[in-house]
Amino acid sequence: MADGEQTAMDGAVTSDLAEPGVKTKGFILIDTKSGMCLDVRGAAEKDDASRLYTIARDTIGESANGVVEYRDMRILLRRERNCLVGIYTDLPASEA
């Protein structure tokens, strides 16, 4: 992973996207030009990249942040430079 991509992931993970008390289950890093998966960790799967890329393109567009529910998890999406970062979290108990 290039330094800029690592910085994008670190920045999104430490940002205010995550709510207090929400358990992070995984991360995905997607190239915003190609939709290609650059890195995954935890519950994230490489195959999620194309779906999340399409969802982000069609729903959050050029906005910096968005939230989707996918595979029984909430995924917080954030655009950072040329990357789309997805932070996988549990669904709140009231929605699970």
N, C-alpha and C positions, 0 to 999 in steps of 0.2 A: 504494500500500500504506500502511495506517495505521501510525502509530508503534508501537503495541502488536504488530501483526503482524510488523513488521520486527524488533522486539526478540525476539519468539518465535523467528524464524528464526535470528537471530544467536546467541541463547542455545543453541539445539539444535546449531548447527554447531560452536560452540566447546566443547560439553559433552564428557563422557567417552564418548559413543556411538561415536565413530570409534576404531578401533584404530590403533596406530602402524604406519606403512607402508602403510596402506590408502588407495588413491587414490579421492577423491570424484569422482563422475561427474556429479552433478546434485542438485537439490533440488526439492521440491514443498511447497506450503503449502495446506492444505485446511481449510475452515471445518468445525468438528466438529458444528455444528447442522444445516447444510444439505448437507454433503458437496461443496460447491461449491469448485472450484479457485480459489485466490486469487493464486497466483504459481507459475511454474515457471522453472527454469534448467537449462542443460546437458542431460543425457540424459533428464530428466524430461519427460513429455508431459502436456498438459492432460487428455487422455482417461484418464490413469491415476487421476485423482482419485476417480472413482466406484468403481472397483475397490478401490483402497487404503482408501477410506473403509469399504467393506463388509467387507473383510478385517480391518481394525482393529476395527471394531464387533463382528465375530463371533469374533475370536481373542484380541485383547488386552483387549477390554472397556474397563474404566475404569482398567486399569493404565497407568502412565506410559510404559512402553517396550515395544517388540516388534521382532522381526526377521522379514522375509519374503523369500523368493526369488521374483523376478518378472522376466520379460523378460531372463533370463540375467544378472541383477544381484542383489545383496543390498540390500534397502532397510531401513534402520534407521528405525523409526517412533517418534515421541515426541510425547506430548500436552503442549502448552504453552498454558495459559489456554484460549481458545476455538478453538485451532488444532491441527491434526495436522501435524507436520512430518515429511517423508520425506527421508532422506539416501541417495542412490543411490551404491553403491560396487561395485567389482568383486567377483565371487565369489573366494574364495581359490583358488589354483591347484589344490589337491587336490579342490575341488568343481566346478571349471569343466568 
